[in-house]
Amino acid sequence: MLLWELGQIEIGVGTLVGTNKGIDGPVAQSIHSLKQWIKQTQPHILGDETPWVLKGVKQWLWIFANSDFP
């Protein structure tokens, strides 16, 4: 959807599945470590993903916060 919104680029589902499988192994340990860090040091973290349209293109804002963040 993002690529279509940015430049009407079509990508097949099979390509996306293959890409996800290809990166799953190399990033698995980093993702596991990040999850453990969040569970141990940031028990009350909140996340939000907010969309809006800017000049006809959907944009996204992601924010993660808790009471310890400045």
N, C-alpha and C positions, 0 to 999 in steps of 0.2 A: 504494500500500500504506500509506504513512504517513497519508494523509488518511482512509483506511478505519479504521486503528487509532485515530486521534484522534477521529473522530466518525461513522464509517460513511458517509463521503462517497464517492460513486462519480463518477469522471471517466473519460470515454471516451478510448481510445487516440488518436483523432484530435485531441482537444483538447490532449493532451500533446504530440503531434507538432507541432501548430500553434504552441503556446506556445514550444517549443524553437526552432523556425524563427524566430519573432518576436524572440527575445532573442539569437540566435546572432550576428548582425551587430553590434549595439551593444556586446557584451561581448568580441568576438573580439580586439581590440587589447589590452585589459587582460589577458586570459588569455595571449596571446602574450608580453607584457611580463613577467608573473609567471613563466612557464616559463623565459624567458631569465635572469631574476634568480636563480631556483633553480639552473639549470645552472651559472651563473658564480660564484655566491657560496655555495651550499649543496650541494656535490656529494655529500654523504653524509647526506642527510635521509631519515628513516624515517617512515612513516605507519602508523597503526593505527585501525581502526574497530571498536569493541566494543559489541555490543548487550546489554541486560539488561532484565528486566521489573520495573517499579516500579508497584505498585498496579494491576496488570493491564494496564498500557500499556507497550509496548516503547519503551525509551529508547536513545539512542546517545551514545557518547563518542568523539570524534575527537581524536587527538593527533598532532602532528608534532614530531619531535625530532632533534637531532644533538648532537655533542659541544660545539658552540659555544653552544647554548642554555643559559641559566642554570638 
